[in-house]
Amino acid sequence: MASTSIHSPLRIGIVGCGRVTTEWHLPALAGLDEAVVVAVADLDRGRADAVARRFGVPAAQSSAEALIAEGGAEAVAVCVPAREHTAVARMALEAGLHVLVEKPLALSVPEADELIRLAEASAGSAAVGFNLRHHRLVRRAREAVRAGAVGSVSLVSSTFASASRRVPEVAEWRKRRALGGGVVLDQAIHHFDLWRHLLDTEITRVLAHGRGDDEHVAVCAETASGAVVTGSFSDATSASNEISLTGSRGRIELSCYRVDGLEVIPAPELPGEPRARLRRGAELVRALPQEIAAMRAGGDHRASYLEQWRGFVAAARGHAPADSSLFDGRQALAVALAVIEATESGGSAEVDVPDRVLALSGAVARAAMQPGEGCKAV
């Protein structure tokens, strides 16, 4: 059973020693005093041993079962291929451990619902690895939306692209939808979560068009709050990670790969006019110390993993709720599956959102998104 002490670091075991573990999770955890990695596991025992030596992890195992049975870990990070998420997360939850599951939570809504039920009955806490929620600029953008800085948001435009499919060492499963890969489940799902997170609403319907095995996908969506959302996603182009939110009082331009990538633009301003340039220059000067600190720490993307783990530890110790719950993972997965359905049918698809959530979301939208007031904290 999971038992944590506020006087000692949370003991973490990581199942899966692929790229996300070695490039993001283990480097982030190395900078976190509140946690310590006590074991790693991989079906390729040689790879597990090599990763353990590289990062100074005391134990390596050849399976999730062995890592859990060893008994040294209080929490498990599920970083295996997506088709194995449910099995490994189920095992850890049934053992009463705290669990962080990399996205996507599962490959079907029924599997996600099963994990939610297990988490509710488990002694441990559970979260999904949506690291972009913890990005410094995403947090500031969410604060601005909730404070009503741009009024009632009615339009969202989103782009997330990379060349990950073209990387020679990328795992084959990441390229194939049937194995839990492809740009929708492996990449775009981050933005599906951010749409919900930034707007405090649910996605209810999508239209989508794709090319290849989820290589390039364009999405148009509707939200319960009445916003229209568009998104373009690719894992075979150059890197881009941007969101634009337009409301009744202005708009927010967010670029996650730029250290100065957040701008709140009042409605009367036109891009490039002298007043806008002067305001932007003053904002950049004020933000410079924080931006320099972010660069010295390895950049905002790396810092987002560190902050994700800091939030996970706080939840495991009972200090705060999970930043991205299994229900959040379930909802983003439902959007992703609807997008896949729409690309296969050449049309649109309804998102599998529980009726009780839609009713709540509609009530929140009516109360919090009054014209001219923006989205209030609820």
Number of C-alpha atoms within 10 A of each C-alpha: 17 21 16 18 9 11 7 11 15 26 20 23 28 28 28 24 24 17 13 13 20 15 12 16 19 20 16 21 20 14 13 15 11 16 19 19 24 21 24 30 28 23 15 13 16 13 18 26 20 14 21 21 13 10 13 13 19 12 18 25 24 19 19 25 14 12 24 23 11 12 12 15 24 23 32 27 25 28 26 22 18 22 18 16 23 20 14 22 28 18 16 30 26 16 18 21 26 31 29 28 25 22 26 28 32 27 25 15 18 11 17 23 16 13 25 20 12 20 25 13 13 19 18 26 26 32 28 25 25 26 21 22 23 23 22 21 23 22 14 14 22 19 16 18 25 23 15 23 24 25 26 29 28 17 17 21 18 24 19 23 20 17 13 20 20 12 9 8 9 13 15 11 15 21 21 19 18 12 16 21 24 24 29 30 28 21 22 27 25 23 24 24 24 20 22 16 17 21 25 22 21 27 29 20 20 25 22 24 20 22 11 9 15 23 20 19 23 19 21 18 23 19 23 22 24 19 19 16 21 19 20 18 26 27 25 17 16 11 14 18 16 19 23 19 25 21 23 19 19 19 22 23 16 22 20 20 15 16 19 16 14 22 17 20 20 17 14 9 12 11 10 10 9 11 12 15 12 12 11 16 12 10 15 16 10 11 13 13 10 13 19 12 12 17 13 10 12 11 18 23 19 19 23 22 24 24 20 27 23 19 20 29 25 18 19 27 19 14 12 12 16 20 21 22 20 27 17 18 27 28 25 29 28 24 28 26 22 22 31 24 19 21 22 13 13 13 13 21 21 19 23 17 18 9 9 9 13 18 12 14 19 18 14 19 22 15 12 20 22 13 14 15 17 23 29 20 12 8
